[in-house]
Amino acid sequence: MRGPPVVLTNTLGRPVTNVISERGAVPMVVVNTLGEPVTLVNSGGEPVTLFNPNGTLWDYPFSLFSNNEQGAWYDPSDFSTLYQTSTGTTPVTAVEQPVGLMLDRSRGLVLGSELYAGGVSTGTAGYANYTAGTATWEIFRDAGGVGSLAIVSSAPAFTTYLVTLTMAARGADSRAVDCRISSGTGGADFSSIGGAAGNYSFIVRTGNSVSNITLTMPNIGFGGLFTNISVKSLPGNHALQATSASRPVLRSRYNLLTYSEQFNDVAWTKQRTTVTANAVTAPDGTTTADTLLETADSGSHGTYQSISKAASSTTYALSFYVKPNGRTWTILQLDSAGEVNHIRVWFNLSGSGAVGSNASAGSGFSFVSASIQALADGWYRCTAVITSDTNASATAHLRTATGDTVVSYTGDITKGLYIWGAQLLTAADQTSTGGAYQRIAAATDYDVSNPVWRPYLAFDGVDDFFNLASAISITTDMTVVRGFGRSAAGIQSAGLGTSGAEAPAEMAWNTSNDIVIGRLGTPAATVTSANTTTGYYVSTNRRDATNEIGRLSGTQILTRASITVAGTLTDLGRRQTGTVYNSGPVYGLIVLDRALTGSELTATEQWMAGKTGAVLA
């Protein structure tokens, strides 16, 4: 397209991060920054049809819900559906922010008709006065009572609304204004919208009874002027968490090391070396590579950093960018227990580069593979793939060396290496990201520019979960497809809370690393599979009146006769009893109250694999 840039927003006013067609999707008008309509065509003037990278239409999975099936579709990669607060007052704008509300995309996020038809004053000694000429309400609270305004009366139970308004604060007082639900439990009882003048947009949800929605002054001596009031329903089974400590975090971090380009930082322990920061040009063209020089002491020379890990054996890919500076050999080492258990790999930084010897000590560590890549300007990227022991920590080292198999020697203060771009990935992340280097400063400050660093919801495995805005009823048929990652041994639920005895369509690992398929009713089935290692998966449970099947990344691992048990899904990220919480990354979830056809199931798993980086069979 030519001319001014195009800005895409959805009907909620949020930026559009995933372009989709209009059939069953969020209605939108594409305009440029001058407000002029834009038509998308190819160079031949033909209308453009947009596809996902996996080949499915952009309106997929919207079409799964074309008959208004009960269910939900959650996509954490679409930032426009995420809010930090359960009331939708603070959008999620970047990674490392908590998610208190995740909108269900299955209904297209299409707003209902306008429900505000004029308010009704419900104050006592406080008041709510209306000025017709400016269509403005003034609401005030004094010592005698609460000033409030009912903006919707008799709102149905378990319904979500988008409320927008403009508020002019009165005087210098900046205390909060509340949007309250008058009665019922299980809803968002109130939403503080702040006291400063401005435009506000927030989400409220009624509980289990018919309710009024009101604007209320909770603080004595405070009032406000309100115009442009709008209330519209927001259909969908939106997921929310009112307790801030129980909200998962949106994350896109894969590199397990910190300060990957800042070896002068205290995160890196220097071992008989000195570091000069930002001394030379790095492989990316910036002056961010450091000089690592040996001291004159005798022993090993290098730098290292430790990470916490699960107390289980894990395979990692350790890599550094290095360039000779008097030394043409380097060592990559992964160890634990003060180097008692370790693997060392030597690399020759001459010519086209070569992988040298590898050596082990202690127990629990094993060498998998190594590679070296020659880059421009004398740089090399060295990578060692190593399986760790079961200790709860591991240490990643880079060392200088005078030759193959050499570890300890008397250093030379004029010799060393140029170093940059340290990275430690799990083997699963190495595969899913192609080993792309991710810059990390502090643990919450990292590069997210590469699409292979797919965003996910990080649940803490302790108390993080969502409530569904309205329970999803399941009768006979159902399908659940989820994208998730497994990072450690032990129980790891990726299921949904339910009123039944088990989480329906739960995919979990027990302490024996067997895959457990849960469902509505008992018994659960335990299936031992080769796919029990850390990694990324698309798991599917599909049930009709005859059979129930379980699939893991495209491979069917379970078929059994269906037990028809009705129930309701109430929570996301935990069993309803609250005893088991999800403890791994979640990339997406689709729930339907019907059994998908074979072609639908294949397309849905392909779509979810694109969100997780999972490899389908």
Beta strands, then each sheet from edge to edge (+ up, - down):
strand 1: 6-7
strand 2: 31-32
strand 3: 71-74
strand 4: 82-83
strand 5: 101-102
strand 6: 120-121
strand 7: 127-131
strand 8: 136-141
strand 9: 148-155
strand 10: 160-169
strand 11: 178-181
strand 12: 190-192
strand 13: 198-205
strand 14: 211-216
strand 15: 222-233
strand 16: 239-240
strand 17: 249-251
strand 18: 269-271
strand 19: 273-280
strand 20: 289-294
strand 21: 298-299
strand 22: 302-308
strand 23: 315-325
strand 24: 329-336
strand 25: 341-348
strand 26: 354-361
strand 27: 366-374
strand 28: 380-387
strand 29: 393-401
strand 30: 409-410
strand 31: 416-426
strand 32: 456-458
strand 33: 466-474
strand 34: 478-486
strand 35: 496-498
strand 36: 507-509
strand 37: 515-517
strand 38: 525-527
strand 39: 535-543
strand 40: 547-552
strand 41: 555-561
strand 42: 567-572
strand 43: 585-592
sheet 1: 1+ 2-
sheet 2: 3+ 43- 32+ 17-
sheet 3: 3+ 43- 34+ 39- 40+ 41-
sheet 4: 4+ 5- 16+ 33- 42+ 35-
sheet 5: 6+ 9- 14+ 11- 12+
sheet 6: 7+ 8- 15+ 10- 13+
sheet 7: 18+ 22- 29+ 24- 25+ 26-
sheet 8: 19+ 20- 31+ 23- 28+ 27-
sheet 9: 21+ 30-
sheet 10: 36+ 37- 38+
end
